[in-house]
């Protein structure tokens, strides 16, 4: 049954892409340079950390940079200004976990809209930025992009099936649409990598290597701490097993695991139940992801009442291969605009 549904889904995806390729579907333009960061599979491949890395680089170069996103699972009806340069205007429930997390980490304008091109138009009109980073933009072809970056992992290559048979949002050969292909460390080191890329690409795309770096464990005061006691892991992300592995690699003593689906919205009763399970198992330290942490903070009193300390694992994306070539390519966009 899944194979049949995947075949039907594939027909619709190919029709949608054909409409854009042939010019029968309208593409919207903005004055700012648009950098799209996306992927081809459902689930987490590190889009948001890469968005943060590139945004911080552009800030270091004194560029005006903004972020446009869908605000997945957010509770809003039109353009929502999450933050500007000085103030945060949104709650995590309004704008979604990923954009709220970014809004706390970087002080740049962020706008969400279920139609991402409208968020870009808002940013373009209000802030006149040099760059708009389009978060999770590979499939959002309504907005013209000046640089299309896609993140590719090993699972996408070795399990190249369309949803729901596999995890791909569109056929694997569509990675050829990208200008830059960022690959995770395990795929870059794969002995078959070069052959695989040549099989699906024709445009001599820039290949960039990515590595997830564990920065440390942080408390509610955003202080880095060390922890030697047993912990419970609590997460609701695309691939929970990646979080588990990161915690294990960091040397944590894992005594319990609670996992939920991506972008999960926790309820008070669920948090009470989690706290009860932790206490019954004599666990008084809970480690979560940074994305989940922003959603768990409203329930912090439940943890305090049960003598449980809530921490989060902070990670960043390090560009390990062709870093300078990627940044040169990005900066050339601005030079092209100025000329």
N, C-alpha and C positions, 0 to 999 in steps of 0.2 A: 504493500500500500504506500509506504513512504517513497518508494521509487517512482510510483505513478504520480504522486503529488509533486515530487521534485521535477518531473518532466513537465508537468503543467506550469509550475512556477517558473521554470527555465524559459518557457515560451513567452511568458509575460515580461520577464527580465530582458530577453533578447529584443522583444518588440520595443520596449521602452528605450533601450540603448540605440536601436536602429533609428528611432524617431529623432534622437539628438544628433546622431551621426549624419543623417540625411537632411537635417535642418527643418524638419516638420514640427519639432517641439521648440518653443522659444527658450533662449538662453539669455539671462540678464547680466548686465555688465555694471561695474562700479569703477570709479576713478582710482581707487586704491589698488595696490597690488595684492592679489589674493593667493595665499598659500594654503592649499587643501592638504590636510593630514587625515588619512583614512586607512581602511583595510578591506579585505575581500571576504573575511569570515565573520560570523557572529561570535561575540565573546571578546575577551580582553587580550589585545596584543601589545598594549602600551601606547595607545594613541595619545591619551591625556598627558602622561609624563613627557612624551616627545613634544607635544604642544608647549608645555611649560619650558622645556629646554630651549626650544627655538625662540620663544617669546623673550626669555631672559637674555639670550644672545643679542637679539635686536635691540633690547633696552640698553645693553652695554654699548652698543654702537650708536646710542642716542637717537634711535628711530622711534617714530610714533607707531605703536603696535596695539592692535585690538584683537578680540576673539569673538567670532560668531559661532553659535551652536544651536542645536535643537532643544537643549534642556530636557533630556530624556526623563520621563516620569515626573516632570515638573508640573505644578498646578498654576498655569497661567493661560491667558486667552489670546494675547497679541504680543507685540514687542515688549520684552521685559529687560530693563536695564538692571543687570545684576550688580554692577559696580561701575564707578568711573575712577579717576585718578586718586580721589581722596576718600570716597565713602562707599560702603557696602549697603545696598538698598534691599536686597532680597534675603529670604530665608531659604534653607535647604529644601523645604517642601515646595517652595515656589519655583526655584530654578533647576532643581535636580542636584544629585550628589556631586557629580564630577565638576560642574561649573561652580558650585559653591566652594568646593575644595580649591579650585584654581583661583577663585576670587579672594581667598584668604592667603594664598601664597604669592600672588603677584598683583601689584596695584596698577592695573590697566583696565580700560573699559571692556566689559563683557556684556554682550546682548544675546538673549535667546529668543527664538521663535520657532514654532513647529515647521515653518517654511524658512529654511536657513538663509536663503537669498534675501529675504526681507530683513533679517537681522543684520546682514552685511550692508544692505542699503541704509539702514538706520545709522550704523556706525560711520559709514562713508559720509552721510549728510551732516551728522552731528559733530564728529571729531576730526574729519579730514585726515585719516591716518596714512602713514606711508604703507603700512601693511595691515591686512586683515587675515588672521589665521582662521581658517574654516575647520572646525573640529568635526571629525568623522564625516568628511565631505566627499569621499570617493564616489558614492552612489548618488550624491545630490548634484545632478548635472544641470540643474536650472541656473546655477551660478557659474559664470565663466571664472576659471582659475588660471593664474599665470604660472603656477608651479603645482603639479599634482604629485604628492608624496604618498606612497602606500607602504604599509608595514606587512611583511610576509613572515609567517612562522612555519615551522616544520610540519605541523599538523595540516596546514592548508595544502601543502605540496603532496604529502603522502596520503591524504584522505580527501581528494579533490571532487567531492560530491556536493551538489546543491541541496540547500535546506528542503525538507527535513531529513533527507537521506544522509546528508553530511552537514557541515557547518558553513559552507560557502554561500554568500549572498548572490553571487553571480559566477559564471564559468571562470575557471582558473586562468584561461588564456586572456582574459580581460585585464590582467595585470599589465599587458602591453600598452594600455591606455595611460599608464603613469609615466611621469618624467624621472622620478627617483624611486627606487625600490629599496626600502630599508629592511634588513633581514636580521632576525634574532641570532644570537651567538651560536646556538646549536645548528641552525641551518647554514650559516656562513662557513662553519667548520666541516660541514658534510662533504665527503669526498665526491659526491655526485652533484654538488651544487651548481657548478658551471654548466654542466650538461642540462640540468633541469631548467635553469634560467634561459638558456639558448632555445630550449624547446618551446617556450611560451612567449618569448619576446623577439621583436624585430627592430627596435629603435635604439639599440645600444644605450639603454638607460644607465644612469649613474647608480651604482650599487653602494649602499652605505650599511655598515655594520653597527648593530645596537647591542648594548649590554645593560642589564638591570643591576644597579648598584644599591646595596642596602646602606642607608645613611645611619640608621639606628632606631632605638626605641624611644618614644617621646611621651611625656605626661601631659596633663591638661594645661600646664603652664608653658607648653612647647619647649620644655627642657629635656635634653637628652639624658637618659638614665641607663643604668645597668641593672639587670635583674637575674637573680640566681635561683629564685623559687619556681616551682612548677607553675605552668600557665595553661589557660584554656584559650584556644584560638576561635575567634568569632568573625565570620566574613560572609558577605553576599556580593560576590564579584563574578565576572564571566568565567574564569577558570580558578576555582578555589584552591585546587591542588598546587598552583604556582605560589600562592601565598603560604601554604603549608610548607612547601619546600624551602622558601626563603627563610621562614622562621626556624626551620630545622638547621639550615646552613648557617644561620646566625648563632647557633648554639643554644637555643632555648630548650628547656625541658618541657615537652608537650605532654600534658596529662589528659586533656580533653579537647574535642573539636566540635564546633557547631557551625554548620554551613547552610547558606540559603542561595537562592537564585540571584542573578545580577540585578543591581539597582533595587534590592529588596527594601520595602518600607516596613520598618519594625513598629510594633504596637506596644503599648504599655504592658499589657498582659504577657506578651512574649518576652519582654525584657525581665519581668518579674520571674517568669518561668526559667529563663536562662540563669538568672542570679541564684535561684533556688537550687538548680542542678549543680552549679559551681560550688555552692556552700556544702551541699550534701557530699560532694566529692573532695571536700577540703581544698578547694582551689580559690585563692583570693587575689589572683592576678589574671586579667583578661587582656589579650593582645588582639587588636583588630587592624584592618587596613585603614589607611588615611581616608579613603573614600567612605568607608562605613562609619568611621569615627565622627564625622560631621553630622551623621544622622543619629548617632547614639548619645551625643552630648545632651540633648533635651531630656534624656532619662538618667542623667548622671546621679541624681539623688537616690535612685533605686540602688545603684552600685554602692554609693556611700553608706546607705542604711544597712547594707549587707557586708560592710567592711571590705568591699571588693575595689581594687584599684584598676582603672581602665587606662590602657596605653595603646598607642598605635605604632605600627612599623612604617617608617618613612623610607620610600625608595625614590630613586631618580634614574633617568635614562642617560647613559654615557654613550657617546658616539665613538666607536672604537676603530672604524675603518672609513676612510675618505671623508673625515670630518671637515677638513679645510676645503675640499672640493664642494661639499654640500653648502657650506656657508658662502663660498665664492659665488655659487650659483644663485643663492638667495640675494646676495648683495647686488649682483648684476641686474636683477629685476628692478631695483631702485635706480640704478644707473640708466637703464633703458628708459625708465619713466622720465627722469630728469632731462634726458637728451631728446 
